[in-house]
Amino acid sequence: MKAMHDWRMSWDDQQFAAQQAFTAAFPALTPAEKCQCFGPTLRWKTLGEGEGKVCLDDHGRATIEFERVPKAVVGQAMKETWGADWFDEGPGGFAVAEPGSYHYEDEQTYAEYQFDVHDDGTVTFWISYVKIDDIVTILDELEQALAAHR
């Protein structure tokens, strides 16, 4: 029982540290009710910039779901993170991608990526089941791109 207690305390510490990393990278995130991930959930909503959530599942994987983020912002952040055309969105990246859905599944890690480029110049995207440090990197790039966009 002591070993289980110690493990649980360590797990709680890791979840708290992940939340701190998420909010350090993207300060608009605030604690929210848990979602389908069943772990800590943070949400944000800023007029003209979009809204969304970041959460942890019970396996320690992170998911980000952001809606209606300006296309130029997503384009800049994703270009800095992966480069252009990683999702077949074109050599100019998401900043100039045609409206449509762009999807990728990583068979090695089971991570899933989907970007829906809308006619109104925004992007809704889901990045699921990735390592915490990968989500922190993406959040940091998004924050920097939003700051430049402002």
N, C-alpha and C positions, 0 to 999 in steps of 0.2 A: 504494500500500500504506500509506503514511503517513496518508493521508486516512481509509482504512478503520480503521486502528489508532486514530486520534484519535476517530473516531465511536464505536468500540466502548468506548473508555475513558469517553467522555461518557455513553454508554448505561448502563454499569455504575454510574457515579456517580449517575445519575438513579434507577436501581433501588434503590440503597442509600439515597438520600434518601427515596424513597417508603416503604421499610421503616421508616425512622426516624420518618416522619410517622405511619404506622399505629400504631406502638408508643407514640408520644407521646400519641396520641388514645385508645388502648385498651391500657394497660400489660400486661394479661394475655397478650397475644400474644407468642409465642416462635418463633424460627426452626424450620422443619421441612423434611422432604424435599419437593422440588418435586412439584407435582401436575400435573394435565392442562393447567394454564395454561403450563407449561414455564418459568415464571419464579419469582422468589422467592416463597416460601410461608411464612406465619406461622399458627400454630394456638394455640388456647386451650381449656381445659376447666376449669370450676369447678362443683363440686357445687351443685345448686340454682339455678344461673344459666344453665347451658347449655354448649355447646361449639361450635367452628367453626373456620373458616379464612378468611384473606384472602390473595389471591395476585394477581400481575401476569401478564398474558399477554405474548407477544412483540411485541405492538403497543402496549404501554404502557397498556393498559386494566386496570382493577382489577375483581376479583370478590370478593364476600363471601358466605359460606355459613355461617349460624348455625343451630343446631338446639336446640330445646326451651328457648328463652329465655322467661321469664315474660311472659305476655300484657300485663300492666300496663307492663312495661319497654319492650317493643316499641311499645306504644301511645303512651307518652310520647315516646320517641325519634322515631318517625315523625311524630307531631303537631308536634313542634318543627321537624322537617326539611321536611315538605311541607304540614302542616295535616291536618285530618281529611277523610275521604271521597275522597281522591285516587284510591284503588283501589276505590271503591264498597264500602268496608267499613262505611259508615254514618257519621252525623254525630258519633258518639262516638269514632271512630277505632278502631284495633286493640285498644285496651284493653277495649272492650265488644263487639267484632265477634263475630258468630256463627261457630261452627266451619265451616270450608270453605276453599276455595282462592281467592285473589285474585291476579290476574295483570294485568300491563301491559307492553306492548312499545312502546318509543319508536322510531317509524319514522325519525326524523331522525338519531338517534345510534346506533341499533341496540341500545341498552341494554334489558335485560330485568329485570323485577321480578316475583317471586312470593312470596307470603306464604301459608303453610298454617297456619290457626288450628286447634289441636287441642282435643278435648273436655277434656283435662286442664289447661287454662289456660295452655298454652305455645304458642309460635309457632316454626315453622321457616321460614326465609326465605333466598332467593337474590337477590342484586342483581348482575347481570353486565354486563361490558363498559362500565363507566362511568369517568369521569375520576378520577384519583387524589384530587383535592381533594374530589370528591363523596363518595368512600368515607371520607375522613378526617372529613368533617362528620358522616356517619352514625355512624362509630365513636365520635366524641366525644360525640354525643348519647346513644348507647347506654351509654357509660361513666358519664355523668352520671346517667342513669336507673337504672342498676344500683346506683350509689352511694346514691342516694336510696332505692331498694328495700331495700338492706341495713339 
